[in-house]
Amino acid sequence: MKKKALFIMPLVFSALCCFAQDTTTRPSTDTTAGGGGLGTAEDSIMMDTRIQAGSLQKKDVKFLVEAASASRMEIELGQLAQKKGASQQVKDYGAMIVRDHTKATEELKSVVASKGASIPDTLMPKHKALMDRLNGLEGAEFDKEYMAIMRDSHEKAIDEFEDETKDAKDPDVKAFATKQLPVLQSHHQQAKEAKGPMKENMKQEKKGKNKTGTSGTDNQ
């Protein structure tokens, strides 16, 4: 009997270890509110303690948070373009962006407030990274990169706003997205049309630098 008991004990212990490992390593699949599941993009944004959803659903809150940060970036980049832009075209485009996105931001804030919600008045990391990239550029290089960012950011914004015009849960959020969509499309189109002149400006700047370098050599 003792030999049988000694033989059985290791088997029982091994089974218990396997059971314990199974229950501690298996990820939860609970995705309900307050659950411990993997969650969604909306869940990760809602973890920001500065965000209060009010009467809005998570999807609409995520859209508004993204839109607010992107619009703030557009305003700050537009102000930067007016200061650092090498061409008048870039300066004028920046001024238009500041004007239109300031208006859009005020309307967005009004929608958020009417729902008893609150969102951060700061840039998301991805938008701050674009700001930092442009801050280090000058002249035609700045113009080229600024307009490239405008094309890319407005293309992404158009996709997000189009989705919200179809899938928004709140009618006021849907109305906001519907109203702003044509403005974003206009900004995107103008940014695409500026691509040619930007290349020409860079060529002219390079020619100017080459002439300066040559004349400096001749004077030595």
C-alpha positions in Angstrom: 0.0 0.0 0.0 2.8 2.4 0.9 4.4 1.8 -2.5 1.1 2.5 -4.3 0.6 5.7 -2.3 4.1 6.8 -3.1 3.5 6.1 -6.8 0.1 8.0 -6.9 1.3 11.2 -5.1 3.6 12.4 -7.9 0.8 11.9 -10.4 -1.7 13.9 -8.4 0.9 16.7 -7.8 1.6 16.9 -11.6 -2.1 17.1 -12.4 -2.6 19.9 -9.9 0.4 21.9 -11.4 -1.0 21.5 -14.9 -4.4 22.7 -13.8 -2.9 25.7 -12.0 -0.9 26.7 -15.0 -3.9 26.4 -17.3 -6.0 28.7 -15.2 -3.4 31.4 -14.8 -2.0 31.6 -18.3 -5.3 31.5 -20.3 -6.1 35.1 -21.4 -9.6 36.3 -20.7 -11.9 36.9 -23.6 -14.3 39.1 -21.8 -14.7 42.3 -23.8 -17.7 43.7 -21.9 -17.4 47.0 -20.1 -15.3 46.6 -17.1 -14.2 43.1 -18.2 -10.6 42.0 -18.2 -10.4 41.2 -22.0 -8.0 42.3 -24.6 -10.3 45.2 -25.4 -10.5 47.5 -28.4 -9.0 50.8 -29.6 -11.9 52.5 -28.0 -11.0 50.9 -24.7 -7.4 52.0 -24.8 -8.4 55.6 -25.4 -11.0 55.5 -22.7 -8.2 54.6 -20.2 -7.2 58.2 -20.3 -8.6 59.6 -17.0 -9.1 63.0 -18.6 -11.8 61.6 -20.9 -15.4 61.5 -19.7 -17.9 59.9 -22.2 -21.0 61.6 -20.9 -23.9 60.3 -23.0 -21.6 59.3 -25.9 -20.7 55.8 -26.8 -17.0 54.7 -27.0 -16.8 54.7 -30.8 -17.9 58.3 -31.0 -15.7 59.4 -28.1 -12.7 57.8 -29.9 -13.5 59.7 -33.1 -13.8 63.0 -31.3 -10.6 62.5 -29.3 -8.7 61.7 -32.6 -10.4 64.6 -34.4 -9.6 67.1 -31.7 -6.0 66.2 -31.5 -5.6 66.1 -35.3 -7.3 69.5 -35.6 -5.0 71.0 -32.9 -2.0 69.7 -34.8 -3.3 71.3 -38.0 -3.7 74.6 -36.2 -0.2 74.5 -34.7 1.4 73.4 -38.0 -0.5 76.1 -39.9 0.9 78.7 -37.5 4.3 77.3 -38.0 3.9 77.4 -41.8 3.0 81.1 -41.7 6.3 81.7 -39.8 8.7 79.3 -41.5 7.2 78.8 -44.9 9.6 79.7 -47.7 6.8 80.2 -50.3 3.8 82.4 -50.1 1.7 79.4 -51.2 2.6 77.5 -48.1 2.1 80.6 -45.9 -1.4 81.1 -47.4 -2.3 77.4 -47.1 -1.2 77.5 -43.4 -3.4 80.6 -42.8 -6.4 78.8 -44.3 -5.8 75.7 -42.2 -5.6 77.7 -39.0 -8.9 79.5 -39.9 -10.9 76.4 -40.8 -9.6 74.1 -38.1 -10.0 76.7 -35.4 -13.7 76.9 -36.4 -14.0 73.1 -36.6 -12.4 72.8 -33.1 -14.9 75.2 -31.6 -17.8 73.2 -33.1 -16.3 70.0 -31.9 -16.0 71.4 -28.3 -19.6 72.5 -28.5 -20.7 69.0 -29.4 -18.6 67.4 -26.6 -19.9 69.9 -24.0 -23.6 69.3 -25.0 -23.1 65.6 -24.3 -21.7 66.2 -20.8 -18.4 64.8 -22.0 -14.8 66.0 -21.8 -11.7 65.2 -23.9 -8.0 66.2 -23.6 -7.0 69.6 -25.0 -3.5 68.2 -25.9 -1.8 66.5 -28.8 -1.7 62.7 -29.1 1.8 61.3 -29.3 1.6 60.5 -33.0 0.6 64.1 -33.7 3.3 65.6 -31.5 5.8 63.5 -33.4 4.8 65.3 -36.6 5.2 68.6 -34.9 8.7 67.8 -33.7 9.7 66.6 -37.2 8.7 69.9 -38.8 10.2 72.1 -36.1 13.7 71.0 -37.2 13.2 72.0 -40.9 13.8 75.2 -42.8 13.2 76.7 -46.2 12.0 74.6 -49.1 12.6 71.4 -47.1 10.0 72.6 -44.6 7.6 73.5 -47.3 7.9 70.0 -48.9 7.5 68.1 -45.6 4.7 70.3 -44.4 2.6 69.8 -47.6 3.4 66.1 -47.5 2.1 65.9 -43.9 -1.0 67.8 -45.0 -1.8 65.4 -47.8 -1.3 62.4 -45.6 -3.1 63.7 -42.5 -6.1 64.9 -44.5 -6.3 61.6 -46.4 -6.5 59.8 -43.1 -9.0 62.3 -41.7 -11.3 61.9 -44.7 -11.4 58.2 -44.2 -12.3 58.6 -40.5 -14.9 61.3 -41.1 -16.5 59.3 -43.9 -16.8 56.3 -41.6 -18.4 58.5 -38.9 -21.0 59.9 -41.3 -22.2 56.4 -41.8 -21.6 54.7 -38.4 -21.8 57.4 -35.7 -24.1 56.5 -32.9 -24.9 60.0 -31.9 -26.8 62.2 -34.4 -24.9 65.4 -33.4 -21.6 63.7 -33.9 -22.7 62.4 -37.3 -23.8 66.0 -38.2 -20.4 67.4 -37.2 -18.6 64.8 -39.3 -20.9 65.4 -42.3 -20.4 69.2 -42.1 -16.6 69.0 -41.8 -16.0 66.3 -44.5 -16.2 68.7 -47.5 -13.8 71.1 -45.8 -11.3 68.3 -45.3 -11.7 67.2 -48.9 -11.0 70.7 -50.1 -7.8 70.9 -47.9 -6.6 67.6 -49.3 -7.2 68.6 -52.9 -5.3 71.9 -52.4 -2.4 70.0 -50.8 -2.2 67.6 -53.7 -2.2 70.5 -56.2 0.7 72.1 -54.4 3.0 69.1 -55.0 4.3 70.4 -58.3 5.1 74.0 -57.1 6.9 72.5 -54.1 9.3 70.6 -56.3 10.0 73.7 -58.4 10.7 75.7 -55.2 13.2 73.1 -54.0 15.0 73.2 -57.4 15.2 77.0 -57.3 16.6 76.9 -53.7 19.2 74.3 -54.7 20.2 76.5 -57.7 20.6 79.4 -55.3 22.8 77.5 -52.9 24.9 76.2 -55.8 25.5 79.7 -57.1 26.4 81.0 -53.6 28.9 78.2 -53.2 30.4 78.8 -56.6 30.8 82.5 -56.1 32.3 81.9 -52.7 34.9 79.6 -54.3 35.7 82.1 -57.0 36.4 84.9 -54.5 39.0 82.8 -52.7 
